[in-house]
Amino acid sequence: MHYLLQLLFLLVSGYAIWLFSKNILRIRKNILLGKPEALNDQPGKRWKNMLLLALGQKKMFRNPTVAVLHLVVYAGFIIINIEMLEIMLDGILGTHRLFEKPLGKLYPLLINAFEVLALLVLLVCVVFLIRRNVLKLKRFISHDLDGWPRSDANYILITEIILMGLFLKMNAAETAMSSYHGESYLVSGYIVPIYQHMFSDVQLVWIEKTCWWLHILGIYAFLNYLPYSKHLHILLAFPNAYYARLKPVGEMHNMEQVQQEVKYMMQPELAPTGESAPMKFGAKDVMDLSWKNLMDAYSCTECGRCSAACPAHQTGKLLSPRKIMMDTRDRLEEVGKNIEKNGSFIEDGKQLINDYVSVEELRACTTCNACVQECPVSISPLDIIVELRRSLIMEDSNAPQEWNAMFSNIENNFAPWKLSPDDRDAWTREG
């Protein structure tokens, strides 16, 4: 029986790790559908960004209370799961608390620290559930979260509560056995008298083993849920912060195709002879965006800080930067499944513009960069919005009449106003 459990553990572990790897590789493949973009300069600054934004959660601390609560969950999730190493080795080797003897007196100190963190994580998750479902903060009840996105957040919080509870119950059940001669742990020790009163040693063994198995299976289930959840940002926040664009916020990149056309107009002799491939301006679909834009979409935490800071969204416009990121991710998933099914992308009659993101949303953006400034994991919804708008205007000639008048004035008068360049300083001669 003992060896059968070891074999079962190996099979379950192998399958869980294989499935997770498969899904992560699928996501990587989808991200690489984007256009190439070089983002590997200034490595020192990039490592600093990653440490401050992803690990240190620097932007979260603009709201210290929420930041501390989030940090508790984050630290608890990372640190408590260090114990996963012992659990996995116990499962593989058929041992029990493998590190207890080698660590000696340090072991109970570590378990006590883990238990305190587990309790804090459990309590903070309850607070977050209340904020989302009872207090109903504005950014959590927005319609762009209707359906699965709202349920997703609740499922994760409930899963965290269950996992922390199993960890504490497992320790309590073992400590409550009459054969246990050590001291009770700091948090689970409060449950021990209840267990000793209610259960026999045989029952306690079953409780301990059941909690052990449910805990490890819960971790594996959580691991394989991540690729389908907004909580994928737990992993992607690190590369996303590292590969963040380092140019000043608000600086837009020029389109080389347009620069070349202007150059050829001024110096026709430089224009290439023969037919050239048709130029494409902006982005109509996810494949026209850069790989960084697509990584941004997968890294989105759906926290809503971008939309809460967006002046267009706050004044009742249709635009929600959070929805832009969710729409991009949904479309990318659809394109990825299309390629996986057919071997290459087969036109499905859809595109990111119109089918997912409307013209009204794109026109509402003021390009103020508030969404970029607020994002805790270095996402730029504005880059995607700008690329989609470029396609609307330069590919489809789809712009409001007011914009067309401005474009015409810039082309003819070199300024947004309908004034001849020769008369631009006329006001200085008046009076």
Backbone torsions as a table, in degrees:
resi	resn	phi	psi	omega
1	MET	NA	-41.4	-179.0
2	HIS	-60.0	-45.2	-178.7
3	TYR	-71.3	-31.8	176.8
4	LEU	-64.2	-39.4	177.8
5	LEU	-66.0	-38.6	176.0
6	GLN	-61.9	-45.0	179.0
7	LEU	-62.7	-43.2	178.5
8	LEU	-60.7	-42.9	179.5
9	PHE	-62.1	-43.8	179.4
10	LEU	-61.8	-42.4	-179.7
11	LEU	-65.0	-45.5	-179.9
12	VAL	-64.1	-44.6	-179.7
13	SER	-63.1	-45.5	-179.9
14	GLY	-61.5	-43.0	-179.3
15	TYR	-66.3	-43.7	-178.4
16	ALA	-62.3	-43.5	-179.4
17	ILE	-68.8	-39.9	178.0
18	TRP	-63.1	-44.0	-178.4
19	LEU	-65.8	-41.6	178.3
20	PHE	-63.0	-45.6	179.8
21	SER	-60.8	-41.2	179.7
22	LYS	-60.8	-44.2	-179.0
23	ASN	-70.4	-36.5	177.6
24	ILE	-66.3	-39.9	177.3
25	LEU	-65.8	-34.6	176.4
26	ARG	-63.3	-44.0	179.4
27	ILE	-64.7	-42.4	177.6
28	ARG	-60.1	-42.6	178.8
29	LYS	-61.8	-40.4	178.3
30	ASN	-65.1	-42.7	-179.9
31	ILE	-61.4	-38.8	-178.0
32	LEU	-75.7	0.2	170.7
33	LEU	-70.2	-18.4	179.7
34	GLY	-72.7	164.2	179.9
35	LYS	-69.5	149.1	179.9
36	PRO	-64.6	147.7	175.9
37	GLU	-152.3	128.8	-177.7
38	ALA	-83.6	115.4	179.6
39	LEU	-136.2	53.8	-177.8
40	ASN	-127.2	17.2	177.5
41	ASP	-82.6	166.1	176.3
42	GLN	46.0	61.0	-176.4
43	PRO	-58.3	-33.5	179.4
44	GLY	-60.9	-44.9	179.4
45	LYS	-68.1	-33.8	179.9
46	ARG	-69.0	-42.0	176.5
47	TRP	-62.7	-38.8	178.1
48	LYS	-63.1	-44.3	177.3
49	ASN	-58.1	-44.7	-177.9
50	MET	-63.4	-43.2	-178.7
51	LEU	-67.4	-41.1	-176.9
52	LEU	-76.9	-43.7	-173.4
53	LEU	-86.3	-46.7	-176.3
54	ALA	-82.5	-49.3	-178.1
55	LEU	-83.1	-47.4	-177.9
56	GLY	-83.1	-12.3	177.6
57	GLN	53.2	46.4	-173.8
58	LYS	-54.5	-47.5	-175.7
59	LYS	-68.8	-25.2	179.3
60	MET	-62.5	-28.8	-173.3
61	PHE	-78.7	8.5	168.1
62	ARG	-68.1	-24.3	171.5
63	ASN	-119.8	89.4	-169.5
64	PRO	-56.4	-40.0	-176.7
65	THR	-62.4	-51.6	179.5
66	VAL	-65.0	-36.0	-179.3
67	ALA	-62.7	-43.2	179.6
68	VAL	-64.7	-42.3	178.6
69	LEU	-61.7	-44.2	179.8
70	HIS	-65.8	-38.4	-179.8
71	LEU	-64.4	-36.4	177.7
72	VAL	-60.9	-47.4	179.9
73	VAL	-63.9	-43.9	-178.2
74	TYR	-64.4	-49.9	-179.5
75	ALA	-64.3	-41.5	178.6
76	GLY	-60.9	-43.9	-179.3
77	PHE	-62.0	-43.9	-178.0
78	ILE	-72.4	-50.5	-171.9
79	ILE	-72.5	-44.3	-178.6
80	ILE	-61.4	-35.2	-177.9
81	ASN	-77.0	-1.4	167.6
82	ILE	-61.6	-31.1	178.1
83	GLU	-64.3	-18.1	177.0
84	MET	-57.8	-31.5	179.0
85	LEU	-60.3	-44.8	179.0
86	GLU	-66.6	-42.5	-179.0
87	ILE	-61.3	-44.3	-178.5
88	MET	-66.7	-42.2	178.6
89	LEU	-65.6	-38.4	175.7
90	ASP	-60.3	-42.2	-179.4
91	GLY	-66.6	-39.6	-178.7
92	ILE	-73.0	-44.1	-174.3
93	LEU	-90.6	-10.3	-178.9
94	GLY	74.9	23.2	179.9
95	THR	-95.9	179.8	177.5
96	HIS	-134.8	118.3	-177.6
97	ARG	50.5	65.0	-173.9
98	LEU	-56.5	-34.3	-174.1
99	PHE	-87.8	-3.1	-173.2
100	GLU	-62.7	-48.5	-177.8
101	LYS	-71.8	-47.2	-179.3
102	PRO	-60.2	-35.9	-177.0
103	LEU	-84.8	-19.4	177.2
104	GLY	59.6	-128.1	-176.6
105	LYS	-69.1	-18.4	178.2
106	LEU	-69.7	-28.1	-175.2
107	TYR	-60.5	-53.9	179.2
108	PRO	-60.8	-31.3	176.6
109	LEU	-63.5	-42.2	178.1
110	LEU	-65.0	-46.0	-180.0
111	ILE	-62.6	-39.4	176.6
112	ASN	-61.7	-41.7	177.4
113	ALA	-64.0	-42.0	177.8
114	PHE	-62.3	-40.4	-178.0
115	GLU	-67.0	-41.6	177.6
116	VAL	-61.2	-44.2	177.3
117	LEU	-62.5	-41.3	180.0
118	ALA	-60.4	-42.7	178.5
119	LEU	-65.1	-43.2	179.2
120	LEU	-62.9	-43.3	177.8
121	VAL	-60.4	-44.9	179.7
122	LEU	-58.5	-47.1	-178.4
123	LEU	-66.9	-41.6	-179.4
124	VAL	-65.8	-37.7	177.3
125	CYS	-62.9	-36.8	175.8
126	VAL	-63.9	-42.7	177.9
127	VAL	-61.0	-44.1	180.0
128	PHE	-64.7	-37.7	176.3
129	LEU	-63.1	-40.3	178.6
130	ILE	-65.0	-42.4	179.2
131	ARG	-60.6	-38.5	-177.2
132	ARG	-79.1	-39.3	-167.7
133	ASN	-111.2	-16.9	179.1
134	VAL	-110.7	-56.7	177.3
135	LEU	-70.4	-31.6	176.5
136	LYS	52.6	64.4	176.3
137	LEU	-57.3	146.5	-171.4
138	LYS	-53.2	-44.4	-175.8
139	ARG	-73.1	-10.1	177.9
140	PHE	-98.1	-8.5	-179.7
141	ILE	-112.9	8.2	177.8
142	SER	-60.6	148.2	-175.3
143	HIS	-67.4	-19.8	178.5
144	ASP	-70.8	-6.4	175.2
145	LEU	-103.5	4.6	-178.9
146	ASP	-60.2	141.8	177.2
147	GLY	88.2	-134.3	-173.0
148	TRP	-59.1	-43.8	-176.9
149	PRO	-56.3	-39.6	179.8
150	ARG	-70.1	-40.9	178.5
151	SER	-65.4	-38.2	-179.4
152	ASP	-54.8	-47.3	-179.5
153	ALA	-62.0	-41.6	-179.6
154	ASN	-67.1	-40.3	-179.9
155	TYR	-59.9	-42.9	-178.2
156	ILE	-64.4	-45.1	-179.2
157	LEU	-63.4	-42.0	179.2
158	ILE	-65.5	-40.3	177.9
159	THR	-61.2	-43.0	177.9
160	GLU	-59.8	-43.5	179.7
161	ILE	-61.5	-44.3	-179.3
162	ILE	-63.4	-45.5	-178.2
163	LEU	-63.1	-42.9	178.5
164	MET	-66.2	-38.3	177.8
165	GLY	-63.9	-41.2	178.3
166	LEU	-63.0	-40.6	178.8
167	PHE	-60.4	-45.6	-179.4
168	LEU	-68.6	-40.3	179.6
169	LYS	-66.9	-36.8	178.3
170	MET	-61.2	-46.6	178.9
171	ASN	-65.3	-39.9	-178.4
172	ALA	-65.7	-41.1	-178.3
173	ALA	-63.7	-42.8	179.7
174	GLU	-66.6	-42.6	-178.1
175	THR	-66.5	-28.7	-177.2
176	ALA	-77.1	-13.3	-179.2
177	MET	-67.5	143.3	-179.0
178	SER	-65.1	-23.6	-179.4
179	SER	-78.9	-9.4	-178.7
180	TYR	-85.4	125.5	-176.0
181	HIS	-114.7	4.1	178.3
182	GLY	-87.3	-176.7	178.8
183	GLU	-84.5	152.6	176.5
184	SER	-69.5	153.9	177.5
185	TYR	-81.0	166.1	-167.0
186	LEU	-62.6	-43.3	-176.7
187	VAL	-99.2	-51.0	-178.0
188	SER	-65.0	-17.5	179.1
189	GLY	-59.5	-26.9	178.9
190	TYR	-72.4	-20.6	179.3
191	ILE	-88.6	-22.2	-173.6
192	VAL	-54.2	-49.7	-179.5
193	PRO	-59.2	-34.7	178.5
194	ILE	-65.9	-45.4	179.5
195	TYR	-63.5	-43.1	-179.6
196	GLN	-62.9	-32.1	179.9
197	HIS	-77.5	-32.3	-171.3
198	MET	-96.4	-29.0	-169.3
199	PHE	-125.9	150.6	173.0
200	SER	-83.1	171.4	179.8
201	ASP	-62.0	-38.9	179.7
202	VAL	-62.6	-43.4	179.0
203	GLN	-65.9	-37.7	179.1
204	LEU	-65.0	-37.1	176.2
205	VAL	-61.1	-44.7	179.4
206	TRP	-64.7	-40.4	178.4
207	ILE	-62.4	-45.7	-179.0
208	GLU	-62.4	-45.9	-179.9
209	LYS	-66.4	-40.1	179.6
210	THR	-64.1	-44.9	178.1
211	CYS	-63.5	-37.8	178.7
212	TRP	-60.7	-49.3	-179.6
213	TRP	-66.2	-43.5	-179.9
214	LEU	-64.7	-35.0	179.2
215	HIS	-65.3	-48.3	-178.4
216	ILE	-69.2	-38.8	177.0
217	LEU	-66.8	-35.4	176.8
218	GLY	-65.2	-39.5	177.2
219	ILE	-63.3	-44.8	179.5
220	TYR	-64.9	-39.4	178.1
221	ALA	-64.3	-43.0	178.5
222	PHE	-61.7	-43.4	-179.9
223	LEU	-57.8	-42.1	-177.2
224	ASN	-87.0	-6.9	172.9
225	TYR	-83.9	-29.0	-176.6
226	LEU	-50.9	-47.1	-177.4
227	PRO	-62.3	-15.2	179.7
228	TYR	-105.3	5.3	-171.0
229	SER	-123.6	159.0	173.7
230	LYS	-63.8	-18.5	-179.2
231	HIS	-76.1	6.2	169.9
232	LEU	-60.5	-19.2	179.1
233	HIS	-63.2	-18.3	175.2
234	ILE	-56.5	-35.1	179.3
235	LEU	-95.5	-45.3	-172.2
236	LEU	-77.8	-15.3	178.9
237	ALA	-58.3	-32.6	-177.5
238	PHE	-69.9	-56.3	177.3
239	PRO	-66.0	-30.6	-178.8
240	ASN	-66.9	-38.8	177.1
241	ALA	-70.5	-36.9	-179.8
242	TYR	-64.5	-42.0	-176.2
243	TYR	-93.5	17.7	177.1
244	ALA	-62.0	147.1	177.5
245	ARG	-69.1	134.4	-175.1
246	LEU	-97.4	-2.1	178.4
247	LYS	-68.5	158.4	179.8
248	PRO	-57.1	141.2	179.5
249	VAL	-60.7	130.6	-179.8
250	GLY	100.2	-15.5	178.2
251	GLU	-80.5	116.6	-178.8
252	MET	-94.3	144.8	179.3
253	HIS	-80.3	141.0	176.9
254	ASN	-75.3	150.5	176.9
255	MET	-87.3	119.8	-176.3
256	GLU	-60.0	-35.1	-178.7
257	GLN	-61.2	-41.8	-179.5
258	VAL	-68.2	-42.4	178.4
259	GLN	-59.5	-40.8	179.2
260	GLN	-64.2	-42.4	-179.1
261	GLU	-62.5	-42.4	178.3
262	VAL	-63.5	-41.7	179.6
263	LYS	-61.5	-42.1	-179.3
264	TYR	-69.0	-30.9	177.0
265	MET	-67.0	-38.9	-178.3
266	MET	-79.1	-31.9	-179.7
267	GLN	-132.9	78.5	-175.1
268	PRO	-56.0	-27.2	-177.9
269	GLU	-65.8	-17.0	180.0
270	LEU	-86.8	-11.4	-176.6
271	ALA	-66.6	138.4	-179.6
272	PRO	-69.1	147.1	177.8
273	THR	-90.2	156.5	179.4
274	GLY	83.2	178.6	-178.1
275	GLU	-78.8	141.5	176.1
276	SER	-120.6	158.5	-179.1
277	ALA	-62.9	140.3	179.5
278	PRO	-60.5	138.0	-179.1
279	MET	-81.7	151.0	178.6
280	LYS	-125.2	127.9	-177.0
281	PHE	-109.0	131.5	177.5
282	GLY	70.0	-156.0	-175.2
283	ALA	-137.5	129.1	172.0
284	LYS	-97.6	-32.6	-176.3
285	ASP	-136.7	175.1	-173.3
286	VAL	-63.1	-30.9	-179.6
287	MET	-66.8	-18.3	179.4
288	ASP	-85.6	-11.4	177.4
289	LEU	-85.1	166.6	178.2
290	SER	-81.4	163.5	179.3
291	TRP	-63.0	-29.4	178.5
292	LYS	-68.2	-39.1	175.5
293	ASN	-58.8	-40.2	-178.5
294	LEU	-73.2	-35.0	173.8
295	MET	-65.5	-37.8	175.4
296	ASP	-55.5	-44.0	-177.5
297	ALA	-62.2	-41.9	178.8
298	TYR	-73.3	-24.1	-176.8
299	SER	-86.1	-9.1	-174.7
300	CYS	-60.0	130.5	-179.1
301	THR	-88.9	-7.5	-177.7
302	GLU	58.0	28.7	-178.3
303	CYS	-73.8	-23.8	176.6
304	GLY	84.8	5.6	179.6
305	ARG	-64.9	-32.4	178.1
306	CYS	-64.5	-47.0	-179.0
307	SER	-69.4	-34.0	178.5
308	ALA	-66.0	-27.5	-179.7
309	ALA	-93.0	-11.3	-174.6
310	CYS	-74.8	118.2	-179.3
311	PRO	-64.3	-33.9	178.4
312	ALA	-64.4	-46.1	-179.8
313	HIS	-64.5	-41.2	-177.2
314	GLN	-70.4	-19.4	177.9
315	THR	-99.4	15.5	172.8
316	GLY	91.5	5.2	176.8
317	LYS	-70.9	162.3	-176.0
318	LEU	-70.6	-22.7	-174.6
319	LEU	-63.9	133.4	168.4
320	SER	-138.4	110.9	-180.0
321	PRO	-54.6	-36.1	178.0
322	ARG	-60.1	-43.2	180.0
323	LYS	-64.6	-36.5	177.2
324	ILE	-57.2	-44.4	-179.3
325	MET	-68.8	-40.9	179.6
326	MET	-66.6	-39.5	178.5
327	ASP	-64.6	-41.3	179.3
328	THR	-62.4	-43.5	178.9
329	ARG	-64.7	-42.9	-179.6
330	ASP	-62.9	-42.7	178.8
331	ARG	-66.0	-39.7	179.2
332	LEU	-63.8	-40.1	176.6
333	GLU	-61.6	-41.4	179.7
334	GLU	-64.8	-42.8	178.2
335	VAL	-64.6	-41.5	179.1
336	GLY	-60.6	-42.4	178.4
337	LYS	-66.2	-36.1	177.2
338	ASN	-60.8	-46.9	-179.7
339	ILE	-66.6	-41.4	-179.7
340	GLU	-62.8	-36.3	-178.4
341	LYS	-76.6	-39.1	-170.9
342	ASN	-106.3	-6.2	-178.2
343	GLY	89.1	-31.5	173.9
344	SER	-150.8	167.3	-174.9
345	PHE	-71.4	125.5	175.3
346	ILE	-106.2	127.5	-178.4
347	GLU	-51.2	128.5	-178.8
348	ASP	-114.2	8.8	178.0
349	GLY	76.7	12.4	179.7
350	LYS	-124.3	161.4	172.4
351	GLN	-155.4	166.3	-176.6
352	LEU	-62.3	-45.7	176.4
353	ILE	-71.0	136.6	177.2
354	ASN	78.9	-51.4	-178.3
355	ASP	-76.7	-26.4	179.1
356	TYR	-121.0	-49.9	-179.3
357	VAL	-111.9	125.7	-175.6
358	SER	-85.9	160.1	177.3
359	VAL	-61.7	-38.3	-179.2
360	GLU	-61.1	-40.0	177.7
361	GLU	-61.9	-46.2	-175.9
362	LEU	-65.9	-38.1	-178.5
363	ARG	-72.5	-21.1	-177.5
364	ALA	-74.5	-18.8	-176.2
365	CYS	-68.9	133.1	178.4
366	THR	-96.9	1.7	-177.1
367	THR	53.2	38.9	-177.5
368	CYS	-81.7	-15.1	179.0
369	ASN	74.5	11.8	178.0
370	ALA	-61.3	-39.2	-179.6
371	CYS	-64.3	-39.2	179.7
372	VAL	-67.4	-41.8	-178.0
373	GLN	-64.5	-35.3	-173.1
374	GLU	-86.5	-22.3	-173.8
375	CYS	-62.7	125.9	-177.9
376	PRO	-75.0	-13.1	-177.2
377	VAL	-123.1	29.4	171.2
378	SER	63.7	37.7	175.4
379	ILE	-91.0	146.1	178.4
380	SER	-124.4	89.6	174.3
381	PRO	-60.8	-29.7	-176.7
382	LEU	-61.5	-38.3	179.3
383	ASP	-58.0	-42.0	179.5
384	ILE	-68.5	-43.2	179.9
385	ILE	-59.9	-45.5	-178.8
386	VAL	-62.3	-43.6	179.6
387	GLU	-63.7	-39.9	178.3
388	LEU	-67.5	-38.7	178.8
389	ARG	-68.4	-36.8	177.1
390	ARG	-60.0	-40.4	178.8
391	SER	-65.6	-43.4	179.4
392	LEU	-57.7	-45.5	-173.0
393	ILE	-81.4	-44.8	-172.5
394	MET	-90.2	-24.2	178.5
395	GLU	-96.6	-42.3	-173.4
396	ASP	-105.1	-3.0	-175.4
397	SER	50.6	38.8	-176.7
398	ASN	-104.7	91.0	179.3
399	ALA	-141.5	150.0	176.6
400	PRO	-60.6	154.7	-178.5
401	GLN	-57.6	-36.1	-179.8
402	GLU	-63.6	-38.3	178.8
403	TRP	-67.7	-41.1	-178.7
404	ASN	-62.1	-38.3	178.3
405	ALA	-63.8	-40.7	178.9
406	MET	-65.3	-43.7	179.3
407	PHE	-60.0	-41.0	-179.6
408	SER	-64.7	-40.8	178.9
409	ASN	-65.2	-41.2	178.9
410	ILE	-63.2	-41.1	-179.2
411	GLU	-66.1	-40.6	-173.8
412	ASN	-94.2	-33.7	-173.1
413	ASN	-114.9	-2.2	178.9
414	PHE	63.5	24.3	178.6
415	ALA	-159.2	159.0	-178.1
416	PRO	-69.6	-12.5	-174.8
417	TRP	-99.0	154.4	-176.9
418	LYS	-85.4	64.3	-179.8
419	LEU	-131.1	137.7	177.8
420	SER	-65.3	140.1	177.7
421	PRO	-55.5	-31.2	-178.6
422	ASP	-70.6	-23.8	-177.3
423	ASP	-100.9	6.7	-171.6
424	ARG	-65.4	-29.4	-179.7
425	ASP	-101.2	18.7	-176.4
426	ALA	-63.4	-31.6	-178.0
427	TRP	-61.5	-23.6	-177.9
428	THR	-75.7	-18.5	-178.1
429	ARG	-97.1	-5.2	-178.1
430	GLU	-74.3	146.9	176.3
431	GLY	75.3	NA	NA
